[in-house]
Amino acid sequence: MPKLKTKSGAKKRFRFTAGGKIKAGQAGKRHGMIKRSNEQIRTLRGTSVLDPSETQRVKRWMPYSG
């Protein structure tokens, strides 16, 4: 079997935790901050763990990461 390629967009956007979950940057902070409340902007800081339904898809894109 040939080696599988990793999706280059996925390796830039996702990181694996030690338990095999996937961390990703929070969505919704690129523009339009004036409309959003300060509380919402605070909660969108940092990274979040992906939902299990999306985890399977990302694991397929990154075959050797986790």
N, C-alpha and C positions, 0 to 999 in steps of 0.2 A: 504494500500500500504506500502511495506517496504521502509526503507530509501535507498537513492541512495548513492553509494560510489563515492568519489572524486578520480580521477586518481592521484596517488601519484607523478608521473612525472610532471604533469601539475601544481600541487600546489607549486612545487619547482621552476618552470620556469616562471610563469605568475603572474602579479598583476593587480587588477582592479583599474581604476581611478574612481573619484566620478561620472563622467558622464556615466559610464558603459563601457568605452573603455578598452582595454587590453594592458598593457605595457609588453614588453619582452626585453631581452638583445639583443644587436646587434649581428648578425651572421658574421662570416668571420674574427675573430680576434684570432683564436687559434694558428695558425702557418703560416709560409710563409710571415712574415712581410717585409722581405727584398725586395720581389717582388713589394709590394704595395707602392704607393706614400705616402709621409707624410700627404698630404691633405686627402687622403682616410682614413688613420689611424685615423686622427683627427675627421672626420665625423662619424666614427664607434664607437666613445666613448659613454658610457652611455647606455640609453635604448631608445626604439622607440615604437610607437603605432602600433599595428597590423592592417592589412588591414581588412575591414569589412567582406570579404569573409572567412577569417580565424577565425574571431571573433566568428562566429556561432559554429564552431567546438570546440573551446576552452571552450565556455560557456556550451556545452554539457558535457565536461569532468569535469566541476566544477559546479555542480548543485545548490549549496547554496551560492555561492560567490557573484554573481552580477546579 
